Amino acid sequence: MTDFFMNTPSWVVPAIAILSTSFLACMLLVMTQRWHGHLSHDSDLEGAQKIHESPVPRIGGVGLLVALAMGGAVGFLMKGQTHSAAMILLACALPVFAAGLIEDLTKRVSIRIRLLSSFVSAGMAIWLLDARLTNLDTPILDFLIQYPVASILFTCFAVGGMTNSVNIIDGLNGLAAGSVSLMLAGLASIAWLHSDPLVMRLCLWGIAAMVGFLLLNYPFGRIFLGDGGAYLAGFWVAECGVLLLARNPNVSTWAVLLACFYPVWETVYSVYRRRVVAHVGSGLPDMAHLHQLLYKQSQLIGGKYLTHAWLNHGLATATIWGLVVVCQVVAVAANEQPGPLVIGAVAFAIIYGWIYQTCQPQSTNKQTEPMQAG
């Protein structure tokens, strides 16, 4: 056993501890839901975004938080260099995680407060980790971002936007956690190519936490991320991307954007169709996200063969995962070449639009129906 620890890379044991802790913590939350379910359950089964069939705990983010803290503790005991950055990053995530968790438990935290909390978390990461964007590979923006105030504001906006965008895609079993895992895998690959072990390990630790959760979430949906978990996952991947760019000037910003493009584009397109097409508030929840349309399409295609909801969840989620994987391949292969990366982002937007229109129902008069945010 001693030889195993001595010969194993320093990041592996903490990763195993994170995965195990994430799974066990989430399992414990599932097994004890009769005690905390009156607070933690997502009991709204009638909302248009609610496609689960029974109340489910929506506090999976607690498992992620505990698991990442365990990874930091194990890393400290092993005298690794990643644990300090991981613990600082986890501390920075606390404001936005807390806002999301309180919303999960009380359903009374406004969208504005949650958005502001993501800016606070991003600001803390700038202060404590120097996680700040200084180059965007875009001529006009590159000129502006050289000013420290502009750099700080843009970084907070980017991190806050990414953090909230992961919450927007959290609508099917495994979709958000699986997508974040794939995005972190892409970022980890780029970090490895540029010999940046710190960012690579942060990404791998994030993946470990997501996988432990996914063992109970996909495809059966025994526990949900909730707002707290989605915000923590979104913040973690956003900061890994910022740190990758801050520590590796040769990596194109477009590589990180393409790696994280699915939730970003889902958010942009949602604002467009609400504000421009439907003429309603951009913060108004609806049932017209791509993952919801794919879920409905899988019901129509599967017919009597996909009678279980978890099968429809699994099919729709896996379809989107495929798109995310393609983004990672292009981002890693062309990580220093803005041209191909921009083409990749445009191609994704076109494919997204084609799939969206293909799955679009004939009658859309209910797509902007108000509902409880998921």
Rosetta blueprint (number, residue, H / E / L):
1 M L
2 T H
3 D H
4 F H
5 F H
6 M H
7 N H
8 T L
9 P L
10 S L
11 W L
12 V H
13 V H
14 P H
15 A H
16 I H
17 A H
18 I H
19 L H
20 S H
21 T H
22 S H
23 F H
24 L H
25 A H
26 C H
27 M H
28 L H
29 L H
30 V H
31 M H
32 T L
33 Q H
34 R H
35 W H
36 H H
37 G H
38 H H
39 L H
40 S H
41 H E
42 D E
43 S L
44 D L
45 L L
46 E L
47 G L
48 A L
49 Q L
50 K L
51 I L
52 H L
53 E L
54 S L
55 P L
56 V E
57 P E
58 R L
59 I L
60 G H
61 G H
62 V H
63 G H
64 L H
65 L H
66 V H
67 A H
68 L H
69 A H
70 M H
71 G H
72 G H
73 A H
74 V H
75 G H
76 F H
77 L H
78 M L
79 K L
80 G L
81 Q L
82 T H
83 H H
84 S H
85 A H
86 A H
87 M H
88 I H
89 L H
90 L H
91 A H
92 C H
93 A H
94 L H
95 P H
96 V H
97 F H
98 A H
99 A H
100 G H
101 L H
102 I H
103 E H
104 D H
105 L H
106 T H
107 K L
108 R L
109 V L
110 S L
111 I H
112 R H
113 I H
114 R H
115 L H
116 L H
117 S H
118 S H
119 F H
120 V H
121 S H
122 A H
123 G H
124 M H
125 A H
126 I H
127 W H
128 L H
129 L H
130 D L
131 A L
132 R L
133 L L
134 T L
135 N L
136 L L
137 D L
138 T L
139 P H
140 I H
141 L H
142 D H
143 F H
144 L H
145 I H
146 Q L
147 Y L
148 P H
149 V H
150 A H
151 S H
152 I H
153 L H
154 F H
155 T H
156 C H
157 F H
158 A H
159 V H
160 G H
161 G H
162 M H
163 T H
164 N H
165 S H
166 V H
167 N H
168 I H
169 I L
170 D L
171 G L
172 L L
173 N L
174 G L
175 L H
176 A H
177 A H
178 G H
179 S H
180 V H
181 S H
182 L H
183 M H
184 L H
185 A H
186 G H
187 L H
188 A H
189 S H
190 I H
191 A H
192 W H
193 L H
194 H L
195 S L
196 D L
197 P H
198 L H
199 V H
200 M H
201 R H
202 L H
203 C H
204 L H
205 W H
206 G H
207 I H
208 A H
209 A H
210 M H
211 V H
212 G H
213 F H
214 L H
215 L H
216 L H
217 N H
218 Y L
219 P L
220 F L
221 G L
222 R L
223 I L
224 F L
225 L L
226 G H
227 D H
228 G H
229 G H
230 A H
231 Y H
232 L H
233 A H
234 G H
235 F H
236 W H
237 V H
238 A H
239 E H
240 C H
241 G H
242 V H
243 L H
244 L H
245 L H
246 A H
247 R H
248 N L
249 P L
250 N L
251 V L
252 S L
253 T H
254 W H
255 A H
256 V H
257 L H
258 L H
259 A H
260 C L
261 F H
262 Y H
263 P H
264 V H
265 W H
266 E H
267 T H
268 V H
269 Y H
270 S H
271 V H
272 Y H
273 R H
274 R H
275 R H
276 V H
277 V H
278 A L
279 H L
280 V L
281 G L
282 S L
283 G L
284 L L
285 P L
286 D L
287 M L
288 A L
289 H L
290 L H
291 H H
292 Q H
293 L H
294 L H
295 Y H
296 K H
297 Q H
298 S H
299 Q H
300 L H
301 I H
302 G H
303 G H
304 K H
305 Y H
306 L L
307 T L
308 H L
309 A H
310 W H
311 L H
312 N H
313 H H
314 G H
315 L H
316 A H
317 T H
318 A H
319 T H
320 I H
321 W H
322 G H
323 L H
324 V H
325 V H
326 V H
327 C H
328 Q H
329 V H
330 V H
331 A H
332 V H
333 A H
334 A L
335 N L
336 E L
337 Q L
338 P H
339 G H
340 P H
341 L H
342 V H
343 I H
344 G H
345 A H
346 V H
347 A H
348 F H
349 A H
350 I H
351 I H
352 Y H
353 G H
354 W H
355 I H
356 Y H
357 Q H
358 T H
359 C H
360 Q L
361 P L
362 Q L
363 S L
364 T L
365 N L
366 K L
367 Q L
368 T L
369 E L
370 P L
371 M L
372 Q L
373 A L
374 G L
